[in-house]
């Protein structure tokens, strides 16, 4: 059987591509989340008897397919320069597959544990370790479409939940198939969650893709039973103080609703470094409470400099914490 340029057979390449496509289908827009474990099992099955070099090549084929199926939107932002970004994502899977290949011949329990550990380590490497972070498209990301399946993250965190998914997949692939039944245990965490109080606040979320397009929407927004309004990142490409002078604008809306309003703005000149991409918080009286600068600007874009403070804002009956876009992929920012 003739090998492909990457050193894998046509059969291995076809199955690796299929596995990558199944993994991509687990995420939006298809959101067929049960396919994520299937994709992982198929990848591990392809790797189980391979040496490190062959495993690496299979992982690259799988990873490139997975990256193209999930990160295609990067072409809208970066054009042809998205190609090396997808290749980088593929490289993470190539590295993971190489590590798995190095465990060939190990005892099953040790191999299963190492596979899960390696998978989580690669997730951390691509999601938290350095500037060019790719924290998306992990098992908890896909399983979030079925909330009971991610309930255990309350105690384990997302990395812990990923560890379990890879552990169950590896146990069933390298050990006994009945270990696949362990996936059915994931929803049990849902029954262990404490009962929460019923919602007693209503938040109005406003979204527009037009620059400074929120002012066209403000006159049409509901004005009853709203306790907080949240506008998009960079709702205004000017300073918060200038934005508050707009009519209609955030200050007028806050006074009308007697509720806080959060909106995006900049401190400095948008697009000219250095500047801060900020979330501005307006009190019910229409005055500026303060700003939260984006902690993790999006790499490769003129998205401002990293924020130098992490304030929270007192509101009625509590405290309001704010983060912007990429900040929500950073556990440290949410924790702060």
Secondary structure, 3 states (H helix, E strand, C coil): CCECCCCCEHHHHHHHHHHHHHHHHCCCCCCCCCHHHHHHHHHHHHHCCCCHHHHHHHHHHHHHHHHHHHCCCHHHHHHHHHHHHHHHHHHHHHHHHHHHHCCCCCCHHHHHHHHHHHHHHHHHHHHCCCCCCCCCCCHHHHHCCCHHHHCCHHHHHHHHHHHHHHHHHHHHHHCCHHHHHHHHHCCHHHHHCCCCCCCCCCEEECCCCCCCCHHHHHCCCCCCCCCEEECCCCCCCCCHHHHCCCCCCHHHHHHHHCCEEEEEEEECCCCCCCCEEEEEEECCCCCEEEEEECCCCCCCCCCCCCCCCCCEEEECCEEEECCCHHHHHCHHHHHC
